[in-house]
Amino acid sequence: MTSEEALERAAAAGIHRLRVPTPFAVGRVNCYLIEDDPLTLVDTGPNSGKALDELQQQLAGFGHSIDDLELIILTHQHVDHVGLAEIIVEHSGAEVAAIDVAVERLANFSEDADLDDEFAAELMLRNGIDANVVGALRSVSRSFRGWGSKARVTRPLRDGEPLELRDHRFEVQHRPGHSPSDTVFWDADSKILLAADHLIKHISSNPLVSRPLDGSSERTQALVAYLESMARTRELPAEIVLPGHGDPITDHVALIDDRFAKHERRKQKILELIRERPRTGHEIAQALWGDIAVTQAFLTLSEVIGHVDLLVNDGSVRELADGEAVRFEAVDG
Ligand SMILES: [Zn+2]
């Protein structure tokens, strides 16, 4: 099945892809219009006039307007997916549905964004990233803040429960990893999975180290959670997976197996680097990616920490806290 055929099949099931522009490197974000009762939009795009205009135009192509929307489903907390929610609700009065664990987080967008920045800054300093770089990245992050907005969830969803529209019945499945609030929506009748950023064909979804949704200070192991989440998705007999960016996926098992193999290789590579000598997270990122590890410091550090977590969990690496930054050393050698 080609991408076009997959999109046609989804459209025949009443699910239409809308591609909304974002200012981010990832490019456009996929929102999905579900023609049903209630008229439903899955994800909104970022908070910008351009995104709103294009969303409006694309809805018009299906004979709808933003004012007609009755339900907005939010797949996870990232600004490119939720930024327009508040504005759409002002226009339409639509209900907003999201996984229950994300409700507080979505309501307190600005306060939480500040806490996230602090959390990220501490993590970067602890893992050997220079204070100047951390400062610069903080202002970048602050400048992105305007693309988001808070969202008030009126229909909290529970993991494993159904979300029923007149003609569609989705099973709500919490799939933390890429973010702690990632949620996928499984339509067993059409065998279509709305997966958002949990699974993307052309890029591997970064399991970003994130502040826990319950506000506790202990970070979660994002990659460990992500691998578990992918294993659950692998079991679904999905024929079409509709992602949050790029084209539909029609062979999710092969794609997931590929990702598992990639993470295993990266884990081994990082173990070799640590066996050479104890290194900080940032030193490992630099050894793997050079300059990208500076401009994309948080992203690459998340990637390293995710794999180091796997190595710590299986007993081959341990943390060595000497002075300011944490180093990782090999156990037995
Ligand atoms: Zn995302």
Boltz pocket constraint, residues with backbone or C-beta under 6 A from the ligand:
constraints:
  - pocket:
      binder: B
      contacts: [[A, 76], [A, 78], [A, 178], [A, 179], [A, 197]]
      max_distance: 6.0
